């Protein structure tokens, strides 16, 4: 039978014969795992990728997202695929058991993710970008930011993006012109233009959390003057409920 995604035989050889993934179960963090649990995660990833992601790979290429009447329109197959990814727990594959995660080693989770990337890189980008943005907030965000933004992202209710470069800057982020003006309430007004924002708008989630690079008025020149800001599509109230539409234009 022809392989449509990754070869299980080759993947198993790389994981267990070359990289000795099973040896990771000797470490306290992964002591509750075994080769059987690793293989179960890999099998689930392959099944979800083949059933929900691979079938619309070509269709998604031929029908790119469109912006119609102020809304981004995606082909209908994208949401069931993303929902299946969330339901299977892969959004939190590396996160602790206590936090609702699978507590997999990065080696094994990356092998799982490879199935989705092989099946459909475009649709896979939505949860992958969310994981990256969530990791940023978890590593550097305040307790309040984690409560208002990280937790809903972990739950799959909010998705994330990276809004980094600008039309004139390209890969030279030191040249960005987006400005962040401090407000009396401790928030910032972000003014500027960004490009290449994958997943910048959609209706796959309740909210979209943009991680935006900008400079304060007194920022030093160069990359040392760059700061990172959370800019949600919808403002979030202190009780965690979704507030009014933010002034983010695409």
N, C-alpha and C positions, 0 to 999 in steps of 0.2 A: 504494500500500500504506500503510495507516495506521501512524503511529508509535506504538509502545507505550511507549517511554521518551523519550529525547531526540532531537531532529532532528539528524542528522549535518551537514546543510547549514547549519543555524543555528549549530551548535557550531563548525564550521570557519570560518564567517564571523567569529564572535567571537574565536576564537583567532588566526587568521592575518591578517584584515583590520583588526579593531579593535585587538587587543592585540599583534599582530606577534610571535607566539610563536617564529617561525622565527629572528628576530634573536637569540634567546638562544643559538643554536648558535655565535655568534661569540665567546662567552665561553669561556675555557679549560675551565671545569668541564663544559660541555656540548658541547665541540668534537666529540666522537665521535657526537653525535646529529645528526639531520636531520629535515626534515619527515616523511620516510618512517618513521623510527623513532618519532616522535611519533604518527603516524597508526596505526602497528602497535599501539602500546600502547592507543590509544583503541578500535581495533577489537576487540582482545582483551577489554578491559573491557566493551564493549557485548555481546560474545558470551557471556561468562561471566555477566553480569548477566541477560541474557534467558533463558539456558538454566537457570541454577541458582537465581537469586534471585527473579525476577518470578513464576514459576509458583506459589509458595507464599505470596505476599504476603497474599492474603485469608485463606488457611487459617491463617496465623500469627496474624492478628488475631482470628479466630474461635476459636482454640485457644491461649490464652495459656499460658505456662509454669506448671506446677503443682509444688507441693512435696509429694511423696508419700514417706512412710516415710524422711524424712531426706534425700531426693534430689530435685533439680530435674529435671523431665521436660519435654523440648521435643519438638515435632513432629519426625519423623525427617528431614524435608527440610533442616533447618537445618545439620546437620553436613556433608553433601556440598557445600552451597553455600559454607560457610566454608572447607572443604578446597580447593575449586576456587580461591577467592580467594588462599589461601596458595600453592598450586601455581603460579599464574600470576605470582607475585612481587609482588603489589600491597602486601603488608604492608610491604615495604621499597622502595617505589617511589622515595623520595627519597634512600635511603641510598647510600653510595659503591659503585662497582663492586667495590672491594677488599673490602668488607664483605658482598658478596653482593647488593647492591641494584641497582636499575635506573638510579640517578643521574639521575632526571628532574627538570626544573624544577618548582617547586611549582605553577606555572600549569598545566602539563600533567597532573601527578598529580591535582590537584583536579578537572580536567575528566574524568579517568578515574573518580574517585570519585563524580562526579555521576551516572554511569550506575547505580552500585550504590544510591545514595540514592533515585534515581527508581524503581528496581526493587523495593526492599524495605528500608525504613529500619530496621526492627526487627532483621533478621538482620545487616545491615551494621554495626550497633552493636558487635557482638562484636569484630571485628578493629579497628574504629576506636578503641574504648576502649583496646585493647591498644597501638595506635600512640601514643596520647596518654600512657599510663602509661610506655611505654618511653622516650619523649622526655624525660619528667621525670627518670627514673633516669639517662639518658645525660647530661643537662645538670647534674644536681646530686648524683648518687650517688657513693659512694666506688668505688675500684677493685674492692673485694671485692663490693660490691653489684652492680656491673656484671657481674662474672663469674658470680655466683650467680643473678641475676635478669634482667638485661638480655639477656645472650646467649641464654638459652632463649626469651625473648620474641621476639627477632629471628628465631629459628629457627621460631617458631610453636608451640613446645611448651608455653609458659606464656602464658596470657591475662591481661589487666589490667582493673582497674576503678578508679573514683574513689568513695571513701566519704567524703563531705564534710560534709553537713549532718545535723541531728538533728530529732526530732519537734517540739521546742519552739523551734528556732532559725530554721527557714525560710531566708531569704536572708541573715540576720544571723549570719554565721559567727563573729563576735566572741562570740556567746552560747553556743558549743558547750561541753559539759561533759565530753567524753571526756578521760580523763587517761592520761598515759604515765608509769609508775613505773619509774625506772632500776633495772636489776638488776646484780649484781656482775660478771656476765660481759660487760657492755657492751650487752646487749639491753634491751628495755623490755617491760613488761606493760601492754597497752592495755586500758582498761576504759571502756565506754560503749556507746551505741546510735547507729546510723546508719540513715538512710532514703534512698530513691531511689537504690539501688545497682543500676544497670542491669548485667546480666550477673553478678550477685553470686554465683550458683552455677549450675553446669552440668557436663557431662562432655565438653565439646568439646576440652579440653586436659588435659595432665598435671597442671597446677596453675593456680591463680588468684592473681594478685598484686594485693592491695588497696592502693591508695594512700590512707592514712587520716590525716585531720586530727585532732590531739589537742594537749593542753597539758601541759607539764611542771609538777611541783608548785610550782616557783618562777617560773613564767611571769608576765610582766607582763600587766595587763588589756588587753582589746581584741585587735585582729587581730595586733598585734606579738607577742603571746604564743602564737601558733599555730605548731605544728611539723608536719612531714609525716613519716609513718612507712610503712615497707613491712610489710604484714601478709599473709603468704601463707596460702593454704588449707592447704597442707602445708608443714611445715618443710623446709628444704633443707640437706643435709649439706655439709660443707666440700669434699667431692669432687664436688659438683654433683648427687648422686643425691637422689631425693625421700625425705624422712624421714617421721616420723609425722604424723598429722593434727593440725593446730593447733587451738587452742580458739577457733574462730570459729563462732558460732552464728547461723543465719539464721531 
